[in-house]
């Protein structure tokens, strides 16, 4: 793809992170029940509305996590690509950087999506 | 081979590029924003990878590619949760909050700049060579990102550790 398209996607995914990341931070840190500390509430497995598992079970919130995963993977790896292209110049170095980042991105996406899908389908106790 | 292609970028040149990237002294405030944007981006990316690995234990860890029983997933998560009970992680999260907030607002500034908003018209370079395309609005956004970042770190540390509470 042309560099211009990649950069516009960089900005769009940045905007996506801004939206879905705000939802993520709100759900994780700003919905603490009165009887729990922030640490307890953030890492609680189950038991109240915004504990870990109920967030994954909620389809809309799980989808927002998936969007956050995709946007962050693209945005972060494209940023690394720009830095590494400046450090290692020359055609072959760029090819290796490109495919290494593709591989890291695929691993992150597959592993993260697996977590979201499985956590979404875990039933009750 | 990657080794040969890295060798082709001579070591001297590599350190030169790294120094240019990471040492913004003697330049304008925009160079500081550039360096901070890159450093914060790389650090947050490292956190993101660690976070994806960590949240993988909500369903039982890297070996689980099926829907596990509820108790198995819960036991796996409780083990990880116990290992996360360390103030080092809370302070780390505060620093990540600082870097993310800075990166976000400064990133909005860079996006606006990329498409030409907030920039003044170009002009001939004349003595004393002040770059007039840098507007007060831009520099204001940079300082806004710094102050929001510091605020969000204080807020995060207060929420997690209660350090600034009486």
Contacts between the chains, C-beta under 8 A, distances in Angstrom:
chain1	res1	chain2	res2	distance
A	7	B	114	7.3
A	11	B	111	4.9
A	11	B	114	7.3
A	14	B	104	8.0
A	14	B	107	5.5
A	14	B	111	7.0
A	17	B	104	8.0
A	18	B	104	6.2
A	21	B	100	7.7
A	29	B	156	7.7
A	29	B	159	6.3
A	38	B	159	4.8
A	38	B	160	5.6
A	39	B	85	7.6
A	39	B	90	7.4
A	39	B	160	6.2
A	43	B	81	4.8
A	43	B	84	6.5
A	45	B	58	7.7
A	45	B	73	7.9
A	45	B	74	5.3
A	45	B	77	5.1
A	45	B	78	7.0
A	45	B	81	7.7
A	46	B	74	7.2
A	52	B	58	5.8
A	52	B	77	7.2
A	53	B	58	7.5
A	56	B	58	7.4
A	69	B	52	7.4
A	72	B	48	5.5
A	73	B	48	7.9
A	76	B	41	7.1
A	76	B	44	7.3
A	76	B	45	4.0
A	76	B	48	6.0
A	77	B	45	7.7
A	79	B	38	7.8
A	79	B	41	4.8
A	79	B	42	7.7
A	79	B	45	7.1
A	80	B	41	8.0
A	80	B	42	7.0
A	80	B	45	6.4
A	83	B	21	7.5
A	83	B	38	6.1
A	83	B	42	7.1
A	86	B	17	6.1
A	86	B	21	7.2
A	87	B	9	7.3
A	87	B	14	6.2
A	87	B	17	5.7
A	87	B	18	7.0
A	88	B	5	6.7
A	88	B	6	6.0
A	88	B	9	5.2
A	88	B	14	7.8
A	89	B	9	5.9
A	90	B	5	5.9
A	90	B	8	5.6
A	90	B	9	6.5
A	92	B	4	7.8
A	92	B	5	4.4
A	92	B	8	8.0
A	93	B	2	7.2
A	93	B	5	3.9
A	93	B	6	6.6
A	93	B	8	7.3
A	93	B	9	6.6
A	96	B	2	4.5
A	96	B	5	6.4
A	108	B	48	8.0
A	108	B	49	6.8
A	108	B	52	5.7
A	111	B	52	6.1
A	111	B	53	7.6
A	111	B	56	6.1
A	111	B	62	7.3
A	112	B	52	4.8
A	112	B	55	7.8
A	112	B	56	7.9
A	114	B	56	7.7
A	114	B	59	7.8
A	114	B	65	6.5
A	115	B	52	7.5
A	115	B	55	5.7
A	115	B	56	5.1
A	115	B	58	6.4
A	115	B	59	5.7
A	118	B	59	4.3
A	118	B	64	6.9
A	118	B	65	7.9
A	118	B	66	7.6
A	118	B	67	5.6
A	118	B	68	7.4
A	119	B	58	5.3
A	119	B	59	5.2
A	119	B	73	7.8
A	121	B	67	5.0
A	122	B	59	6.8
A	122	B	67	6.1
A	122	B	68	7.1
A	122	B	70	6.0
A	122	B	73	5.7
A	123	B	70	6.3
A	124	B	70	6.5
A	125	B	70	4.7
A	125	B	71	7.0
A	125	B	74	7.7
